[in-house]
Structure formats: structure tokens, C-alpha cells
Amino acid sequence: MALPAARLPTILVTGASAAQREEAIAAQLAATPLSSDGAFSAVILEGLASGSSPLHASSSVRLVRLAVGCPCCAGNLVLRVTLNRLLRQGPERLFIGLASSEHLDQLRSWLQEAPYDQLLALEPVVRA
């Protein structure tokens, strides 16, 4: 995987419900416009969509949903493959929505190891 010019801003989002996490991500997307017309944000969400999700795949949002389960333990391989595929597409920023904050420190640690330490710039966690 080629290194980008700058590390990708990456925001982990946790919250009590899928709806809260998705609303928090939607608010962040709306608050920070993309740099150009072709730019997009990548969003990885753990779990099924809430009944009326504010997040939808579009030309400016690449949305991927993972099965419920700890992405740093049981879903490590799925998260790694999904993350690598999205990174190759060149997003401007990345959001990862987690159903539980129980293993948040483990996930942050995993994302700060090679090769992701050179690719991702972890930002403060958003707690919805």
C-alpha cells in the first residue's frame, strides 16, 4: 500500500445506539465540508442501520457496514480488509462507528501499529 502525502484524519465514534452514532457522524460530515468535488469521506459502521439512518452512500460518502461484534477481536480480519480497501480509494477522512466502547483502547492501539501508524491520524473519540 503506497503511503499518502499526509496521514488520514480518523475519528472513532461510540454511542449507546446506532442512531446516536450515525447522527454524530452525519453532524461531523455536515460541519466539515470536503476540500473538492471529487473528495469523499469513508465511513465504517458496526451493526445494522437504524430505522431512519441519516447516513447514506453517495458520491461524497463511501459507507460500509460490518456485522455486529468486536472489530478488534472477532472482526479483526474483516475490519482490516475493509479498511485496506477504503484506504486504497483515497478518502479525505475516515469515520469508524463502534457499537461498544469496551475495546476502544485496544482498537486505538491496533490502529496505531504498522502499517496504520503511517496512514492514519487518530483524532479525539466522539462519544455520541
N, C-alpha and C positions, 0 to 999 in steps of 0.2 A: 504494500500500500504506500503510495507516494505521500510525503509529508506536505501538508498545506502550507501556505505562506504564513499563516497565523493559526494559533490554536482556536478551535471551535468553541464559542460560548455554549456551555452545557448547564441546564437548570434541571435539578431533580425536584419533583413536585409530589408531596404527600398530602393526604387528607382522609377524613373519615368516610367519604363516599366518592364514587366515580363522578357524580355530578359536580361535587365541590372541586375535585382535582381538574376536571375538564373546564369548568368555569374559570379557575385560576389561570390555566394555560391560555384560554381564549382571551382573558383580560391582558395577559402579558403580550400576546401576539398583537392585539389591537393597540397597546400602548407604545410599542416599539416597531415602527414601520421598517420594512426591508429596504436595503440600500439601492436596489434597482428592480426593473420589471421582471427579469428572469430569475431573481433570487427566490429562495424558498426556505421555510423552516421545516425541520424534521421533528416529528412527534412520535414517541414510542409510549404506548399506554398499556398497562397491565389490566386485563379484565375486559368485560363486555361493556358496550356503550350504555350510558344511562338512557332513560326513556326519551329524552329530548336533548341530546348532546349538542352543545354549541360548536363542537369541532367536527369538521368535515374535510375530507381530502379535496384539494383544489390545486391550481397551478402554483399557489404560494404556500401550501401546506401538504407535506407528504406524511400521511398518518398510517401507522402500523399498530395493530393491537396484538398483544401476546396473551396466551392463556393465563388464567389466574394461577399464581404460585410464585414463590420467591424467585425473582430473576437472578439473584446472585448465587442461589443454591441449586434448586431443582431445574430452573430455567436458564442456567448459565450458558449452555451451548446455543439455545435459541436466541438469547439476548445478544450474544457475541456475533452470530451470523446476521441477525437483523441490523445491529449497529454497524457492522462492516459494510453491508450492502448500502445503507443510507449514507455512510461517510464517503463511499466511492462516488455518490451522486453530487457531492459538494454543497451541502446545506449551508446556510448563513448562520444558523443557530440550531440547537438541539434541546428538546424537552423530553424528559423521561418521567412519566407519571406512575407512581407506585401505590399499590393498594394498602401497603403496610409500611410503617417506618421502622419496624422491628429490626431489619437488617440494613438500614440506611448506611450506617458506618462501614459495614462490610462492602456494600456496593460502591460507596465513595472510594474506599481503599482499592478495590478492584479496578475502578476507572482511572486511578492514579498510577497504576502499574503499566509497564511496557505492553503493547505499543501505545496505549491510550494516553499515557502521560505526555507524549509528544503531539497528540492530536486534539485533546480536549482541554478546555479551560473550565474547571468546575466553578460555578458561581454559587452564591448562598442558596440554601434549600428554601423552597417556597412551601409553606405549610398552609394548606387551604382550609 
